[in-house]
């Protein structure tokens, strides 16, 4: 379920599927294959080993090898692997939908902090807002963009109104007086 959760979260939140989950899909399929063909986790197939101990099959090598299973058993194995991955994916999807608020909170915390440790993840899942000093570049960029937008949308200052609490070097059109001029 965990391997498929990133892809499912992407579909739930963005209604979009990218190629980023290709490794997760391959790993989930391989794990399901081992569960069915090596570890006996399927009731129809039972506790029998139908895996190849010699690894990947290369072109031409399969011709000289005796069949390890019937075509019907190969189809049963494929169906079992497919059902296992699909059923667990559906359970993961249901969990993500039921906990959408936590999914969103975790996404926001990751955007803000870029990296979370286990303790921080637990705190986010409990509804706590993280106060962290390790802000991500993406989050800092969003803050800078928001500040720039606010500056651009703010009305210009009133020229007839005195500027309050502004350091001298920031006040426009004010020429600093040098000590040599005051001594004269």
C-alpha positions as CSV (number, residue, x, y, z in Angstrom):
1,X,0.0,0.0,0.0
2,X,2.8,2.4,0.9
3,X,4.5,2.1,-2.5
4,X,1.3,3.2,-4.3
5,X,0.4,6.0,-1.9
6,X,2.5,8.7,-3.6
7,X,0.9,8.1,-6.9
8,X,-2.6,7.9,-5.4
9,X,-2.1,11.1,-3.4
10,X,-1.0,12.8,-6.7
11,X,-4.2,11.7,-8.4
12,X,-6.4,12.8,-5.4
13,X,-4.8,16.2,-4.9
14,X,-3.9,17.2,-8.4
15,X,-6.1,14.9,-10.5
16,X,-3.0,14.2,-12.5
17,X,-0.7,11.3,-13.0
18,X,3.0,11.7,-13.7
19,X,5.8,9.3,-14.5
20,X,7.4,9.8,-11.1
21,X,5.8,6.6,-9.6
22,X,7.2,4.2,-12.2
23,X,9.7,2.8,-9.8
24,X,7.1,2.4,-7.1
25,X,4.8,0.5,-9.4
26,X,7.6,-1.8,-10.4
27,X,8.6,-2.4,-6.8
28,X,4.9,-3.0,-5.7
29,X,4.4,-5.5,-8.6
30,X,7.6,-7.3,-7.7
31,X,6.7,-7.5,-4.1
32,X,3.2,-8.8,-5.0
33,X,4.8,-11.4,-7.3
34,X,7.0,-12.6,-4.4
35,X,4.0,-12.7,-2.1
36,X,2.1,-14.9,-4.6
37,X,4.8,-17.1,-6.1
38,X,7.3,-17.5,-3.2
39,X,5.7,-16.8,0.1
40,X,2.3,-18.5,-0.4
41,X,0.1,-15.4,0.4
42,X,-2.5,-16.4,-2.2
43,X,-5.2,-18.9,-1.2
44,X,-5.9,-20.1,-4.7
45,X,-2.2,-20.9,-5.4
46,X,-1.3,-22.0,-1.9
47,X,2.1,-22.5,-0.4
48,X,3.9,-23.5,-3.6
49,X,7.0,-21.8,-5.1
50,X,6.5,-20.7,-8.7
51,X,9.4,-18.3,-8.9
52,X,12.6,-18.6,-10.9
53,X,15.7,-18.8,-8.7
54,X,18.0,-18.0,-11.6
55,X,16.8,-14.4,-12.0
56,X,15.9,-12.7,-15.3
57,X,15.2,-14.6,-18.5
58,X,17.4,-13.6,-21.4
59,X,16.3,-14.0,-25.0
60,X,16.8,-17.6,-26.2
61,X,17.5,-18.9,-22.8
62,X,13.9,-19.8,-22.1
63,X,13.7,-22.2,-25.1
64,X,16.0,-24.8,-23.6
65,X,14.4,-24.7,-20.1
66,X,11.6,-27.0,-19.1
67,X,8.3,-25.4,-18.2
68,X,7.9,-24.7,-14.5
69,X,4.1,-24.2,-14.7
70,X,1.2,-24.6,-17.0
71,X,-0.3,-21.7,-19.0
72,X,-3.3,-21.9,-16.8
73,X,-1.2,-21.5,-13.6
74,X,0.7,-18.6,-15.2
75,X,-2.6,-16.9,-15.8
76,X,-3.8,-17.6,-12.3
77,X,-0.6,-16.1,-10.9
78,X,-0.9,-13.0,-13.1
79,X,-4.5,-12.6,-12.0
80,X,-3.6,-13.0,-8.3
81,X,-0.8,-10.4,-8.6
82,X,-3.1,-8.0,-10.4
83,X,-5.8,-8.4,-7.8
84,X,-3.5,-8.1,-4.9
85,X,-2.0,-4.8,-6.2
86,X,-5.4,-3.4,-7.2
87,X,-7.0,-4.3,-3.9
88,X,-4.2,-2.8,-1.8
89,X,-4.2,0.3,-4.0
90,X,-7.9,0.7,-3.4
91,X,-7.4,0.4,0.4
92,X,-4.6,3.0,0.2
93,X,-6.8,5.3,-1.9
94,X,-9.7,5.0,0.6
95,X,-7.3,5.8,3.5
96,X,-6.0,8.8,1.7
97,X,-9.5,10.1,0.9
98,X,-10.7,9.5,4.5
99,X,-7.7,11.4,5.8
100,X,-7.5,14.1,3.2
101,X,-7.1,16.8,5.9
102,X,-3.9,15.1,7.1
103,X,-2.7,14.6,3.6
104,X,-3.1,18.3,2.9
105,X,-1.4,19.2,6.2
106,X,1.5,16.9,5.5
107,X,1.9,18.4,1.9
108,X,1.9,21.9,3.3
109,X,4.5,21.0,6.0
110,X,6.7,19.4,3.3
111,X,6.4,22.5,1.1
112,X,7.3,24.7,4.1
113,X,10.1,22.5,5.5
114,X,11.2,20.4,2.6
115,X,12.4,17.6,4.9
116,X,10.5,16.1,7.9
117,X,11.7,13.6,10.4
118,X,9.5,11.0,12.0
119,X,8.7,13.1,15.0
120,X,7.7,16.0,12.9
121,X,5.4,13.8,10.7
122,X,3.8,12.5,13.8
123,X,3.2,16.0,15.1
124,X,1.6,17.1,11.7
125,X,-0.6,14.0,11.8
126,X,-1.8,15.0,15.3
127,X,-2.8,18.4,13.8
128,X,0.1,20.5,15.2
129,X,1.5,23.3,13.1
130,X,5.3,23.0,12.9
131,X,7.4,26.0,14.0
132,X,10.7,25.2,12.3
133,X,13.7,27.3,11.3
134,X,14.6,25.0,8.4
135,X,12.4,26.4,5.7
136,X,12.6,25.0,2.2
137,X,13.7,27.1,-0.8
138,X,10.2,26.6,-2.3
139,X,8.5,28.0,0.8
140,X,11.0,30.9,1.0
141,X,10.4,31.6,-2.7
142,X,6.6,31.7,-2.1
143,X,7.0,34.1,0.8
144,X,9.2,36.4,-1.3
145,X,6.7,36.3,-4.2
146,X,3.9,37.1,-1.8
147,X,5.9,40.0,-0.4
148,X,6.8,41.3,-3.9
149,X,3.1,41.1,-4.9
150,X,2.0,43.0,-1.8
151,X,4.6,45.7,-2.5
152,X,3.4,46.0,-6.1
153,X,-0.2,46.2,-5.2
154,X,0.2,48.6,-2.3
155,X,-0.7,52.3,-3.0
156,X,2.2,54.7,-3.3
157,X,3.1,56.7,-0.1
158,X,1.5,60.1,0.3
159,X,4.2,62.7,-0.5
160,X,2.7,65.2,1.9
161,X,2.8,62.9,4.9
162,X,6.0,62.6,6.9
163,X,7.7,59.2,7.0
164,X,7.6,57.7,10.5
165,X,10.3,55.5,12.1
166,X,12.3,55.3,8.9
167,X,16.1,55.2,9.2
168,X,17.8,58.2,7.6
169,X,19.5,56.3,4.8
170,X,16.1,55.0,3.5
171,X,14.3,58.4,3.4
172,X,14.3,59.6,-0.2
173,X,15.7,63.0,-1.2
174,X,17.4,63.5,2.1
175,X,21.0,64.4,1.9
176,X,23.0,63.3,4.9
177,X,24.9,66.0,6.6
178,X,28.6,65.3,7.0
179,X,30.5,66.3,10.2
180,X,32.8,68.6,8.3
181,X,29.9,70.7,7.1
182,X,28.5,71.1,10.7
183,X,31.8,72.1,12.1
184,X,32.0,75.2,9.8
